[in-house]
Amino acid sequence: MSIVEKFMTMEYGPAPEDPREALAWLDRHGRRFGHFMNGAWQAPAAGTYFDTADPSTGERLAVVAEGSAADVDSAVKAARGALPAWQSLTPHARARYLYALARQVQKHSRWLAVLETLDNGKPIRESRDIDIPLVARHFYHHAGWAQLLEQEFPGYTACGVVGQIIPWNFPLLMLAWKIAPALATGNTVVLKPAEFTPLTALAFAEICQEAGLPAGVVNIVTGDGSTGEALVKHPGVDKIAFTGSTEVGRAIRKATALSHKKLSLELGGKSPFVIFEDADLDSAVEGLVDGIWFNQGQVCCAGSRLLMQESVAEKLIGKIQDRMNTLRIGPPLDKAIDIGAIVARVQLERIQRLVDQGIAEGATCWQPAIPVPSRGLYFPPTLLWNVHPTSVVAQQEIFGPVLAAMSFRTPREPVELANNTVYGLAACVWSESINVSLHVAAQLKAGVVWVNCTNLFDAACGFGGYRESGYGREGGREGLSEYLEPVWFKDAPLVHTTPLAMDQPPEQPADLGAPPIDRTVKLYIGGHQTRPDSGYSIAVHGADGRLLGEAPLGNRKDIRNAVEAARKAEGWGRATAHHRAQVLFYVAENLSQRREEMAGRLSAVVGKKQAQAEVSLGIERIFSYAAWADKYDGAVHNPPFRNVVLAMKEPIGTVGVVCPADVPLLGFLSLVMPAISAGNTVVAIPSEKYPLIAGDLYQVFETSDLPDGVVNIVTGRAAELMKTLAEHDDVDSIWCFTDEAGAAAVKTLSVGNLKQVFTNEGRAIDWFDVKQGEGRWFLDHTVQVKNIWVPYGA
């Protein structure tokens, strides 16, 4: 046999990793683990434990404490007790602790990788070469942020005690994604690892001891969903950070709605993998292998929807099948294995059920003729093609090694197919044309887009989703900001609600002679003054009880029309930032021309002094956001790969804004102007105390070249309109700056599509103070960051 023939027929032999060191660590603990609280191991309050097993064999690895509400309470108290001392440390001191954690992870990297593979079932090559190095990278990176925090985030402080809940697909890496930024910013942590994979989190607890981390700064409570629920609902937790399914994320959003907890969610995905006809098909296939069969497809950003240009579809399917025939599935501790074990039987059964349903809906199923172990939890790599875009396998997250393939013809079609999902976590685009790649990447509704590469992650580059894939980011500057709040906001008093003039006019007006009605304004929808669908108006009274005029009583249909108009105006977000700045400057100019007239009308409600201040500061505020429009831009990251990462700040979309009652003009401008300066369109509910301000504002907008539909104004009963706005699935974000009840209501009512929510939590804001009423805190809520990874060089 020739050398060439031997090379072509050569098979990989087994290359098993030695698990002795990881097993010895388990044995040193007697294969029984309590919770880690206040720097020490604690037995569970109820004395109950559960098993954690090796999914590749079914063998029990250890028994782990089942956390109860009492255990969670103890952990939160430990974190609360450690918070003052941890926050009082200098930035350099906290940086050194994070550096020590990074060094300890590196020292123990090999047995941590083995332990991860034993507990999770993923191939040792992935744990060893991807997961653990990235864990160390996150602690190193955030040690740097801890050092620079006061310089880079002046005026911000830690949230406090943070509850963190992580999934089972990347157990130690998800821990690092959450704990590193939390500690760097001065928070203390209670973390609940996944029920199926708690062991590396418990190993990290021991690393915290080795690094000398102060007791109570990191606490780890193990358990099932009820343990996580107790953590979410605990009143002593200031922030919840969750990674997991969209269904659970929605439940957490609802459970925290009545609290003041800050919330970040990294949820499910159904990521498109787009291959154009000019792509390097062999490279694309290798990328696809990493995109869908990495970690057995148990990845939230797995490229599970293949969109291939029709002209190369048949050829591409053949190449994919050839490559699938070479994949090796088996014991994950074998370094020659590509696909390991599914984490749990319930997950294996779910994968099979969804594949069967996809076949029943018309998909063609193909699996390679490769050996699959009879022992353990394994599912072969699976290709489904002729998949309809509405099929369950094209719409639902399978979370397994299953690829659903569809074809497209024109360059426009893959964007429509890719965005035809409730999710928006990640995407891949493969084309030799950089113009095509970036043109498509910019249109995809996804928080991360990989161009001619896949599944690249780095601590310096934010990761997170759009739409029902959640909100907030992990990594990068934007990920760090999830664990910070403005100092003034933390201590702001609650809003004291006062009776609204329109609801409770005095029984005896000051002027007993029937005063003339000043005017009747209209709604402002799609750039036009329109009458309310209800056909009714509401009386607006001044501070002295005098009737000032009539405002339209908007209803559900008016909100629907306003949202539709805002959607049609989304070209505003594609306009240049310079153009948006010019329009905002023009709005300020036209408002200044009507300064005295507007102040005079407003003074009847808020008094002459406040009215003049609102108009003057309103003009300044518009100028500020005109100035920010072309300066609040993105960044270019330099991860430790041959890639540049374009961190693009994109408008969220259609934003519903519920304005404060007591500052009718300045409150409106302080919320609407940052939103539109970033390219969003707005449906605004103005001050219920003085909705007549809408008439002055839309006259200014009409004369300022603001495109139709960018700002829409619906007056009426704020609580009723707010409900419709919060429940509307075509609204991407809702801002509510009223009272505590209003803040809780919008969070509860908007769980349907998990729209982003920005509220004052019922706290009073001094809109006349630039530090509170203007700036980056508002701008940060006007955008979502899309990270586009572009490879370069060799």
TAHU-V522105 format. One record per backbone hydrogen bond with DSSP energy under -0.5 kcal/mol. CO is the residue of the C=O (numbers start at 1). NH is the residue of the N-H. E is the energy in kcal/mol with one decimal. If there is no record, write none. Layout:
# TAHU-V522105
[[CO/NH/E] [CO/NH/E]]
This chain:
# TAHU-V522105
[[2/6/-2.5] [3/7/-2.6] [4/8/-2.4] [5/9/-1.7] [6/10/-0.7] [7/10/-0.7] [15/335/-2.7] [17/19/-0.6] [19/23/-2.6] [20/24/-2.7] [21/25/-1.8] [22/26/-1.8] [23/27/-2.5] [24/28/-2.3] [25/29/-1.0] [26/29/-0.6] [26/31/-2.7] [27/30/-2.1] [29/32/-1.4] [31/63/-2.4] [33/65/-1.6] [35/37/-0.7] [35/42/-3.3] [36/220/-2.6] [37/40/-1.6] [40/37/-2.7] [42/35/-2.7] [44/47/-0.9] [48/66/-2.8] [50/64/-3.2] [52/61/-2.9] [52/62/-1.5] [53/55/-0.7] [54/57/-1.4] [54/58/-3.7] [55/377/-2.2] [59/54/-2.8] [62/52/-2.3] [63/33/-2.2] [64/50/-2.6] [65/67/-0.8] [68/72/-2.3] [69/73/-2.4] [70/74/-2.1] [71/75/-2.3] [72/76/-2.6] [73/77/-2.3] [74/78/-2.1] [75/79/-2.4] [76/80/-2.8] [77/81/-2.5] [78/82/-1.7] [79/83/-0.9] [80/84/-0.6] [82/86/-2.0] [83/87/-2.7] [84/88/-1.7] [85/89/-0.6] [86/89/-0.8] [90/94/-2.0] [91/95/-2.4] [92/96/-2.0] [93/97/-1.6] [94/98/-2.1] [95/99/-2.4] [96/100/-2.3] [97/101/-2.1] [98/102/-2.2] [99/103/-2.3] [100/104/-2.2] [101/105/-2.2] [102/106/-2.1] [103/107/-2.2] [104/108/-1.8] [106/109/-1.3] [108/112/-2.1] [109/113/-2.0] [110/114/-2.1] [111/115/-2.6] [112/116/-2.4] [113/117/-2.2] [114/118/-2.7] [115/119/-2.1] [116/120/-2.4] [117/121/-2.2] [121/341/-2.0] [123/126/-0.9] [123/127/-1.8] [124/128/-3.1] [125/129/-2.3] [126/130/-2.0] [126/131/-2.0] [127/132/-2.2] [130/134/-1.8] [131/135/-1.9] [132/136/-2.1] [133/137/-2.2] [134/138/-2.2] [135/139/-1.6] [136/140/-2.4] [137/141/-2.9] [138/142/-2.2] [139/143/-1.4] [140/144/-1.4] [141/145/-1.4] [142/146/-2.4] [143/147/-1.7] [144/148/-1.6] [145/149/-1.0] [146/149/-0.5] [148/151/-0.6] [148/152/-2.5] [149/153/-2.8] [153/156/-1.5] [155/487/-2.9] [157/485/-2.5] [160/162/-0.5] [160/188/-1.9] [161/238/-2.7] [161/239/-1.3] [162/164/-0.5] [162/190/-2.6] [163/241/-2.5] [164/192/-3.1] [165/243/-1.9] [170/174/-3.1] [171/175/-1.3] [172/176/-2.1] [173/177/-2.6] [174/178/-1.3] [175/179/-3.4] [176/180/-1.6] [178/182/-1.5] [179/183/-2.7] [180/184/-2.2] [181/185/-1.5] [182/187/-2.5] [183/186/-1.6] [188/162/-2.9] [189/219/-1.5] [190/164/-2.6] [191/193/-0.6] [191/221/-2.2] [192/166/-1.8] [194/197/-0.5] [198/202/-1.6] [199/203/-2.1] [200/204/-2.0] [201/205/-1.5] [202/206/-1.4] [203/207/-1.7] [204/208/-2.3] [205/209/-1.5] [206/210/-2.2] [207/211/-2.4] [208/213/-2.3] [209/212/-1.2] [214/217/-1.7] [217/189/-3.0] [219/191/-3.1] [220/36/-2.7] [222/67/-1.7] [224/227/-0.8] [224/228/-1.6] [225/229/-2.4] [226/230/-2.0] [227/231/-1.8] [228/232/-2.5] [229/233/-2.1] [230/234/-0.8] [231/234/-0.6] [234/237/-1.5] [238/262/-2.3] [239/163/-3.3] [240/264/-2.0] [241/165/-2.4] [242/266/-2.5] [245/249/-2.3] [246/250/-2.4] [247/251/-1.7] [248/252/-2.5] [249/253/-2.4] [250/254/-2.0] [251/255/-2.4] [252/256/-2.0] [254/257/-0.8] [256/259/-1.7] [262/240/-2.7] [264/242/-2.3] [265/267/-0.6] [265/471/-0.9] [266/244/-1.9] [271/305/-2.0] [272/274/-0.5] [272/428/-2.1] [273/307/-2.4] [274/276/-0.5] [274/430/-2.5] [275/309/-2.1] [276/279/-1.8] [279/281/-1.2] [280/284/-2.6] [281/285/-2.4] [282/286/-1.9] [283/287/-2.5] [284/288/-2.4] [285/289/-2.2] [286/290/-1.7] [287/291/-2.2] [288/292/-2.5] [288/293/-0.6] [289/293/-1.7] [291/303/-2.0] [293/296/-1.4] [294/297/-1.6] [295/298/-2.3] [297/299/-1.8] [299/302/-1.8] [302/271/-0.8] [302/304/-2.4] [304/306/-0.6] [304/404/-2.6] [305/273/-3.1] [305/307/-0.6] [306/308/-0.6] [306/406/-3.1] [307/275/-2.9] [308/408/-1.8] [309/312/-2.0] [309/313/-0.6] [310/313/-0.8] [310/314/-0.5] [312/316/-2.7] [313/317/-2.7] [314/318/-1.9] [315/319/-1.9] [316/320/-2.6] [317/321/-2.5] [318/322/-2.4] [319/323/-2.3] [320/324/-2.5] [321/325/-1.7] [323/326/-1.2] [324/327/-1.1] [327/329/-0.5] [328/338/-2.3] [328/339/-2.5] [331/334/-2.0] [332/124/-2.9] [333/17/-2.4] [333/335/-0.6] [334/337/-1.8] [339/330/-2.1] [344/348/-2.0] [345/349/-2.6] [346/350/-1.5] [347/351/-2.2] [348/352/-2.1] [349/353/-2.2] [350/354/-2.3] [351/355/-2.3] [352/356/-2.4] [353/357/-1.9] [354/358/-2.4] [355/359/-2.3] [356/360/-2.1] [357/361/-1.3] [358/363/-2.1] [359/362/-1.9] [363/365/-0.5] [364/385/-2.2] [366/383/-2.8] [368/370/-1.9] [376/378/-0.8] [377/342/-3.3] [381/368/-0.6] [382/403/-2.7] [383/366/-2.4] [384/405/-3.5] [385/364/-3.0] [388/391/-2.2] [391/394/-1.3] [391/395/-1.1] [392/396/-2.9] [396/398/-0.6] [400/402/-2.3] [401/382/-2.6] [403/384/-3.2] [403/405/-0.6] [404/306/-2.5] [405/387/-1.6] [406/308/-2.4] [408/310/-3.4] [410/413/-0.8] [410/414/-0.8] [412/415/-0.6] [412/416/-1.5] [413/417/-2.8] [414/418/-2.9] [415/419/-2.2] [417/420/-1.0] [419/421/-2.1] [422/468/-2.3] [424/447/-1.2] [424/466/-2.4] [425/447/-0.5] [425/448/-1.2] [426/272/-0.6] [427/450/-2.8] [428/274/-2.8] [429/431/-0.5] [429/452/-2.8] [430/276/-2.5] [432/434/-0.7] [433/437/-2.4] [434/438/-2.5] [435/439/-2.1] [436/440/-2.4] [437/441/-2.7] [438/442/-2.0] [439/443/-0.6] [440/443/-1.1] [440/444/-1.0] [441/444/-0.6] [444/446/-1.7] [447/787/-2.5] [448/427/-1.2] [449/451/-0.5] [449/789/-2.7] [450/429/-2.5] [450/452/-0.6] [451/791/-0.8] [458/461/-1.4] [459/476/-3.2] [460/462/-0.5] [463/474/-2.6] [466/469/-2.1] [467/470/-1.4] [469/267/-2.5] [471/265/-2.3] [474/463/-1.6] [475/479/-1.4] [476/480/-1.8] [477/481/-1.9] [478/482/-0.6] [479/482/-0.7] [480/483/-1.9] [481/484/-1.6] [483/159/-1.2] [485/157/-2.9] [486/490/-1.5] [487/491/-0.9] [489/492/-0.9] [493/764/-4.3] [495/497/-0.8] [500/503/-0.7] [500/504/-2.1] [507/509/-0.6] [510/512/-0.7] [519/550/-2.1] [523/530/-2.3] [524/713/-2.8] [525/528/-1.2] [528/525/-2.4] [528/530/-0.5] [530/523/-2.5] [532/535/-0.8] [536/553/-2.6] [538/551/-2.5] [540/548/-3.2] [540/549/-1.2] [542/545/-1.9] [544/510/-1.0] [546/542/-2.9] [546/548/-0.5] [548/519/-0.5] [549/540/-2.5] [550/521/-1.8] [551/538/-2.9] [552/554/-1.1] [555/559/-2.0] [556/560/-2.3] [557/561/-2.6] [558/562/-2.3] [559/563/-2.7] [560/564/-2.2] [561/565/-2.2] [562/566/-2.4] [563/567/-2.5] [564/568/-1.9] [565/569/-0.9] [566/569/-0.6] [567/570/-1.4] [569/572/-2.3] [570/573/-1.1] [571/574/-1.0] [571/575/-0.8] [572/575/-0.7] [576/580/-2.2] [577/581/-2.4] [578/582/-2.2] [579/583/-2.1] [580/584/-2.3] [581/585/-2.5] [582/586/-1.9] [583/587/-2.1] [584/588/-2.2] [585/589/-2.2] [586/590/-2.5] [587/591/-2.2] [588/592/-2.2] [589/593/-1.2] [590/594/-0.6] [591/594/-1.1] [592/595/-1.3] [594/598/-2.6] [595/599/-2.5] [596/600/-2.3] [597/601/-1.8] [598/602/-2.6] [599/603/-2.0] [600/604/-0.6] [601/604/-1.0] [602/605/-2.0] [602/606/-2.2] [603/607/-1.6] [604/543/-2.7] [607/611/-2.4] [608/612/-2.4] [609/613/-2.0] [610/614/-2.9] [611/615/-2.0] [612/616/-2.4] [613/617/-2.9] [614/618/-1.9] [615/619/-2.1] [616/620/-1.8] [617/621/-2.7] [618/622/-2.2] [619/623/-2.1] [620/624/-2.4] [621/625/-2.1] [622/626/-2.1] [623/627/-2.4] [624/628/-2.2] [625/629/-1.4] [626/630/-0.5] [627/630/-0.5] [628/631/-2.5] [628/632/-2.5] [631/633/-1.8] [635/637/-0.5] [635/647/-2.8] [637/645/-1.8] [639/641/-2.0] [641/643/-1.7] [642/792/-2.3] [644/646/-0.5] [644/790/-2.9] [645/637/-3.0] [645/647/-0.8] [646/648/-1.1] [646/788/-2.3] [647/635/-1.7] [648/650/-0.8] [648/786/-3.0] [650/784/-2.4] [653/655/-0.6] [653/681/-2.2] [654/732/-2.0] [654/733/-1.4] [655/683/-2.3] [656/735/-3.5] [657/659/-0.7] [657/685/-3.1] [658/737/-2.2] [663/667/-2.1] [664/668/-0.7] [665/669/-2.4] [666/670/-2.5] [667/671/-0.9] [668/671/-0.8] [668/672/-2.9] [669/673/-1.7] [671/675/-1.1] [672/676/-2.3] [673/677/-2.2] [674/678/-1.2] [675/680/-2.0] [676/679/-1.1] [681/655/-3.0] [682/684/-0.5] [682/712/-1.7] [683/657/-2.6] [684/686/-0.6] [684/714/-2.5] [685/659/-2.5] [690/693/-1.4] [691/694/-2.2] [692/695/-1.2] [692/696/-0.9] [693/697/-2.3] [694/698/-2.9] [695/699/-1.1] [696/700/-1.4] [697/701/-2.7] [698/702/-2.3] [699/703/-0.8] [700/703/-0.7] [701/704/-1.7] [701/706/-1.1] [705/707/-0.5] [707/710/-1.8] [710/682/-3.1] [712/684/-3.4] [713/524/-2.5] [715/554/-2.5] [716/718/-0.7] [717/721/-2.4] [718/722/-2.9] [719/723/-1.5] [720/724/-1.6] [721/725/-2.3] [722/726/-2.8] [723/727/-2.0] [724/728/-0.9] [728/731/-1.3] [730/732/-0.5] [732/756/-1.8] [733/656/-3.0] [734/758/-2.2] [735/658/-3.0] [736/760/-1.2] [739/743/-2.1] [740/744/-2.2] [741/745/-2.3] [742/746/-2.2] [743/747/-1.5] [744/748/-2.0] [745/749/-3.0] [746/750/-1.3] [748/751/-1.1] [750/755/-1.1] [756/734/-2.6] [758/736/-2.0] [760/763/-2.9] [762/495/-3.9] [765/767/-1.3] [766/769/-1.8] [768/770/-0.6] [769/772/-1.2] [769/773/-3.2] [770/774/-1.1] [775/778/-0.9] [775/779/-2.0] [776/780/-3.2] [778/781/-1.3] [779/782/-2.0] [779/783/-0.5] [782/652/-1.2] [784/650/-2.5] [785/787/-0.5] [786/648/-3.1] [786/788/-0.6] [787/449/-2.7] [787/789/-0.6] [788/646/-2.7] [788/790/-0.5] [789/451/-2.8] [790/644/-2.4]]
